[in-house]
Structure formats: structure tokens, C-alpha cells
Amino acid sequence: MLTVFALAIVFTSSTPNRLEAQRAASGILVLSNSQWDSVRVEIRVGASTDCSTNSPLDVRTLRRNERWAIVTDDLICWRREQIPGDASASWAPWENARPVANTTRDVTL
């Protein structure tokens, strides 16, 4: 069974503590936008390293300094707009990572 928690939030110093109870044996991948005014990001979660075959989780727009935390034990695939802020542009190539139980990994887009 696929269990995923996805949060689009602006982190404060106390936010990671709230995630502790949710993740149990899962890991957390946090995608951060610190470069652009806004950027669209697509997330897929599943077992395959061929990200296009995994189940879509969501597409969200992250504004500058926003972070998106994905809590799961499955492989996480993500990609961003090729040209941030241009919704008509194609997507950048897929990137992926498998979260490690009881850890948080931060990734800058």
C-alpha cells in the first residue's frame, strides 16, 4: 500500500518536529525553491526508477523560499519547469531519490 504525505509549507523552526510523528519509519524529502520568484514542480511516487510510470502525486507552484516536504518510503521523482515562471515551457529532466527511514533530506531545485 502506498502511503504518502505531501506538504507545501513555508518551514519555521518548529515545523520539522511536527513531521516527526507523521513519518514513523518513512523518510522525508524536502524540495526547496530559493532561486526563482515561482517555479512549478511535479512529484511522482512509486517503485520504478522510470519516473514517468509512477503515480502522479501533485503539481504545485513553489514561490521563493517555499519548501515542499514529501513523507514516504517509496521512490520520489520530481521535476521542475525548464524555464521557471513560464508554464508553457517544457519540463526539466526527472530527478529521484529514495528516502531513508527516520531522516530528512533537503534538495534545492
C-alpha positions, 0 to 999 in steps of 0.5 A: 500500500502506498502511503504518502504525505505531501506538504507545501509549507513555508518551514519555521523552526518548529515545523520539522518536529511536527513531521516527526510523528507523521513519518514513523519509519518513512523518510522525508524529502524536502524540495526547496525553491530559493532561486526563482520568484515561482517555479512549478514542480511535479512529484511522482511516487512509486517503485520504478526508477522510470519516473514517468510510470509512477503515480502522479502525486501533485503539481504545485507552484513553489514561490521563493523560499517555499519548501515542499516536504514529501513523507514516504518510503517509496521512490520520489521523482520530481521535476521542475519547469525548464524555464521557471515562471513560464508554464508553457515551457517544457519540463526539466529532466526527472530527478529521484531519490529514495528516502531513508527511514527516520531522516530528512533530506533537503534538495534545492531545485 
